[in-house]
Amino acid sequence: MRVPDGEYRSFRRLVQELERDGSIVKLRNSRYAPVADRNLITGRLSVTSAGFGFVAAEGSEVEVFIPATSLGPAYHTDRVMVRVTNRGGTRAQPEGEITKVLQRGLTELVGTFHRKGRFCYVEPDDARFGSVIKVPPGLTEDAEHGEIVAVRIDNWDTPHSPPEGRVSERLGDRDDPQVDAKAVMLAHQLPREFPPHVATAAEQIATEIPQKEIQHRRDIRQTLTFTIDPATARDFDDALSLETIEGGLFRVGIHIADVGHYVREGDPIDHEALARGTSVYLVDSVVPMLPERLSNEICSLRPNEDRLAFSVFVDLDGQAEVRQVEMTSTVINSDGRLSYEQAQEAIEGLADFGDLGQAIRTLEDLRQNLTRRRLEDGAIDFDLPEPEFELNETATPVAIRERSRLNSHRLIEEYMLLANRLVAEHLTTSDTPSLYRVHGGPDPESLEAFREVAAAFGVRIPAKGFGTGKSITDFLRSVQDKRIATVLNERLLRSMKKAEYTPRNIGHFGLAFRDYTHFTSPIRRYPDLVTHRILRERLTGTMTPGRADVLAERLPPIGQQSSERERVAQQAEWDSIKIKQARYLAEHLGESFAGTIVGVRAMGFFVRLDDILADGLIHVRTLGDDYYVYDEHQATLTGERTGRSFRLGDRVDVEVARADWKQKQIDLLLDEEPAPRAGAGKRRRGSQRGRRGRGRPR
């Protein structure tokens, strides 16, 4: 390749880096080739609890199936190189084998410590890891048998032997609910503390706002302003204001905490915020993106305290049509901090909040028009239920109920959507490099698969025209009163692509917005902080061509990092919910609950319990009255002799047989006697473990 002698060493290092990265592969006689030319792909391995895995090819939507016998030395979440051995047909999935581990995904796991004489090992909580971790006697931290620990893997290359590691932390008794949050954080490698230099940088930020800074901003401290947040919230990053102006117009102010004023690009707090990407909200704990001095104090829009904000002022007419928009830096002083429940009382006129209550009612009237117009434009409203937990002082769940979705929630959501859209439109029309929150439309194969699922319910969806936002919204409305509405909502959502952050603006299909970004939560999302900086530079005229070039280079990896951290946060939050649901149901063994079948497999079917919203498995082996046959296309289990069938959406009464919060698994049995009411447990007489179900769906 005619590389000069003086540059050969650097060239060789570059080739070695490309090989380690999986971009090229080394052949015999020191020859190299691009992986694509050798039937190879690189990607992240995802192993199932059944032992086989899948690798999603980087830069492609191709997903390769990996049999359990072809995993080689790879483990769950490793970045690997795969040789595709079978390309598959038009419908079949490609199959392959792992040839090389490029990067280990997990370096620290949570599990149960076992001691057998001098032999010690940790059994990971996550069964997908597929191996125990051997711990040499001197590296146990004196952990006791049966204790939950964190183990750091030091040595992967142990032929014919499991990986070796060391106990990095003793978490405590498996039965202690206060261990749950620590275990989830460690399992997803979430940071539990801020590095000392970041904490020090936060402590050095002044709380007082200099008068000189106020002079450079619009002072709206005399404008009626308020926040609406959960009752337990401690960080308030958005506020609303309302003024009546000439021409019968309403000036809505959407005020967002000016985090960018305090967290400057490239400083220690910024580096840590980028690494975290987002705040993570577990059931009983929060992993914040920013130090609490910023998130809960300096940047939080607390009532009766001066705060710096970045504001979007929108002039709306009575039908909520946008007449004029202005974006600027402000200083505000919130007049009130309302919970969602209090705001709902104001909307319904059940409580007197004076001028603040009247402002909320006017904003709600405008909000309804904004929502109506957005839905008419094709926005999709997936109204899926979420669980809400009541915990005692030991973090034990004592009650679980479905979270209410009030008009006050919709009010805040709609105005945040409005601000995000208007900021994105401004950046797009000004040709400013920025991060967008994008959501691609569903692919035809996914929609066709969903149509087949809907047909199994007796719901016919015409193939022609189905796939636009409006057609999907019309479909959801048509089934909203049916018993199968929740199942179809969830299945349709799964068939959609995931939203992500990218500088390439392709619009947001689910919201029916041509331009959309994230601007309204810089305390808890890094992309919002990036958008604040870019918008400020555009508005102040400091966005130079050189700066635009720098952003064009930096934004793609920032978007990729933010999207990945969002996925990690979502998985951690789901795991936290599943653990607490299992803990709650472990105290209700043998009790009866009503639920809906939300998944059917050859091994059995999954039932979602009302209100508690936990999914449990009724294994086919417990259906002892018949031999049940699985029909994949109809998504049913049908008895050969009786003809009794279990299908998606069926209502059933079940009994809790087992709840394992370690594995986040719940086993159920069919109950012949109906539960007294939705979501309420009913104690059965005697032990019900192992009873063969003979109930019937209703």
VENURMO-V844683 format. One record per residue. OMEGA is omega in radians with two decimals (NA if undefined). Layout:
omega: (OMEGA/OMEGA)
This chain:
omega: (3.05/3.07/-3.14/-3.11/-3.10/-3.11/-3.01/-3.13/3.10/3.12/-3.13/3.10/3.14/3.11/3.13/3.09/3.11/3.12/3.12/-3.11/-3.13/3.13/3.10/-3.13/-3.14/3.14/3.09/3.10/3.07/3.06/-3.12/3.11/3.02/-3.08/-3.11/-3.14/-3.08/3.14/-3.10/3.00/3.02/3.14/-3.10/-3.11/3.03/-3.10/3.09/3.12/3.12/3.05/3.09/-3.06/3.10/3.06/3.08/-3.09/3.13/3.14/-3.09/3.08/3.14/3.08/-3.05/3.10/3.14/3.08/-3.13/-3.13/-3.09/3.14/3.14/-3.11/-3.04/3.09/-3.13/3.11/3.08/2.97/-2.92/2.96/-3.05/2.98/3.14/-3.09/-3.13/-3.08/-3.13/3.12/-3.11/-3.13/-3.07/-3.14/3.08/-3.13/-3.11/3.10/-3.11/-3.12/-3.08/3.01/-3.11/-3.12/3.10/-3.12/-3.11/3.07/3.14/-3.12/3.06/-3.14/-3.12/-3.13/3.12/3.10/3.08/-3.03/3.09/-3.13/-3.11/3.09/3.11/3.06/-3.07/3.05/-3.11/-3.09/-3.13/3.12/2.95/3.14/2.95/3.07/-3.14/-3.12/3.08/-3.04/-3.07/-3.05/-3.06/-3.06/3.13/3.11/-3.13/3.14/3.13/-3.12/3.06/-3.05/2.92/-3.13/3.11/-3.08/-3.13/-3.01/3.11/-2.99/3.09/-3.05/3.09/-3.11/3.14/3.08/3.12/3.11/-3.13/3.06/-3.12/3.13/3.02/-3.06/3.08/-3.07/3.13/-3.06/-3.11/-3.12/-3.13/3.08/-3.00/-3.07/3.11/-3.11/3.13/3.14/-3.13/-3.12/-3.13/3.09/3.08/3.13/-3.14/3.10/3.05/3.08/-3.08/-3.10/3.09/3.10/3.12/3.13/3.13/-3.13/-3.09/3.14/-3.10/3.12/-3.12/3.10/-3.14/3.12/3.13/3.13/3.13/-3.12/-3.13/-3.08/3.01/-3.10/3.13/-3.11/3.12/3.12/3.14/-3.04/-3.10/3.07/3.04/-3.05/3.02/-3.09/-3.08/-3.07/3.08/3.09/-3.11/-3.07/3.08/3.10/3.13/2.98/-3.13/3.06/3.01/-3.07/-3.07/3.10/3.14/-3.12/3.08/3.09/3.12/3.07/3.09/-2.95/-3.07/3.14/-3.08/-3.13/-3.10/3.09/-3.07/-3.11/-3.06/-3.11/3.07/-3.14/-3.05/-3.14/3.14/3.13/-3.14/3.12/3.10/-3.14/3.14/3.05/-3.06/2.94/-3.13/-3.05/3.05/-3.09/-3.04/-3.12/3.10/2.99/-3.01/3.07/-3.12/3.05/-3.06/3.11/3.08/-2.99/-3.07/-3.08/-2.94/-3.08/-3.08/-3.08/-3.08/-3.08/3.05/3.08/3.10/3.14/3.07/-3.10/2.98/-2.93/3.00/3.10/-3.09/3.05/-3.11/2.99/-3.06/3.10/3.12/3.00/-3.12/3.12/-3.12/-3.11/3.04/3.12/-3.08/3.05/-3.07/2.90/-3.05/3.02/-3.05/-3.13/-3.10/3.10/-3.09/2.96/3.10/-3.14/3.10/3.11/3.11/3.08/3.10/3.14/-3.09/-3.14/-3.10/3.13/-3.10/3.07/3.09/-3.13/-3.14/3.12/3.11/3.11/-3.14/3.14/3.09/3.11/3.12/3.08/3.11/-3.13/-3.13/3.08/3.09/-3.14/-3.13/-3.11/-3.14/3.11/3.09/3.12/3.07/3.09/-3.11/-3.12/3.07/-3.11/-3.08/-3.10/3.09/3.12/3.05/-3.01/2.94/-3.08/3.02/-3.04/3.12/-3.14/3.08/3.12/3.13/3.08/3.05/3.12/3.08/-3.12/3.13/3.03/-3.03/3.03/3.11/3.03/-3.11/3.13/3.14/-3.13/-3.05/-3.14/3.03/3.06/-3.13/3.14/3.13/-3.13/-3.10/3.09/3.13/3.12/3.14/-3.14/3.13/-3.09/3.11/3.09/-3.13/3.07/-3.11/3.03/3.09/2.99/-3.00/3.13/-3.12/3.10/-3.12/3.09/-3.06/-3.11/3.14/3.13/3.12/3.10/3.12/3.11/3.11/3.10/3.14/3.14/3.11/3.08/-3.06/3.13/-3.11/3.11/3.11/-3.13/-3.09/3.07/-3.13/-3.10/3.00/3.12/-3.12/-3.13/3.10/3.10/3.11/3.12/-3.13/3.10/-3.08/-3.11/-3.00/-3.14/-3.13/-3.13/-3.08/-3.02/-3.09/-3.13/-3.13/3.07/-3.09/3.13/3.12/3.11/3.13/-3.12/-3.12/3.06/3.12/3.04/-3.12/3.11/3.14/3.05/3.13/-3.03/3.09/3.14/3.14/-3.06/-3.05/3.14/-3.10/3.09/3.05/3.13/-3.14/3.08/3.03/-3.04/-2.86/-3.12/-3.10/3.09/-3.01/3.11/-3.10/3.13/3.11/3.11/3.09/3.14/3.09/-3.10/-3.10/-3.14/3.13/3.12/3.11/-3.08/-3.12/3.10/-3.14/3.11/-3.12/3.07/3.12/3.11/3.11/3.10/3.12/3.13/-3.14/3.12/-3.03/-3.00/-3.14/3.11/3.08/3.10/3.13/3.12/-3.11/3.12/-3.14/3.14/3.07/3.13/3.10/-3.14/3.14/-3.14/3.11/-3.14/3.09/3.13/3.12/3.12/-3.11/3.13/-3.12/3.07/3.13/3.10/-3.14/-3.09/3.07/3.08/-3.10/3.10/3.14/3.12/-3.05/3.13/3.02/-3.12/-3.10/3.08/-3.09/3.12/3.12/3.12/3.09/-3.08/-3.12/3.13/-3.10/-3.14/3.05/-3.09/3.13/3.09/-3.14/3.06/3.06/3.11/3.09/-3.09/2.90/-3.07/-3.08/-3.11/3.11/3.09/-2.94/-3.07/-3.07/3.00/-3.01/-3.10/-3.11/3.05/-3.05/-3.07/3.13/-3.11/-3.11/2.90/-3.04/3.11/-3.12/-3.05/-3.05/-3.07/3.11/-3.02/3.03/-3.09/3.12/3.09/3.12/3.04/-3.14/2.99/-3.03/3.13/-3.13/-3.13/-3.10/3.07/-3.06/-3.11/3.07/3.14/-3.12/-3.09/3.12/3.09/-3.10/2.98/3.02/-3.14/-3.13/-3.13/-3.06/3.06/-3.05/3.09/-3.07/3.02/-3.11/-3.12/3.10/-3.09/3.10/3.09/3.09/-3.14/-3.14/-3.10/3.08/3.14/-3.12/-3.03/3.07/-3.13/3.12/3.13/3.08/NA)
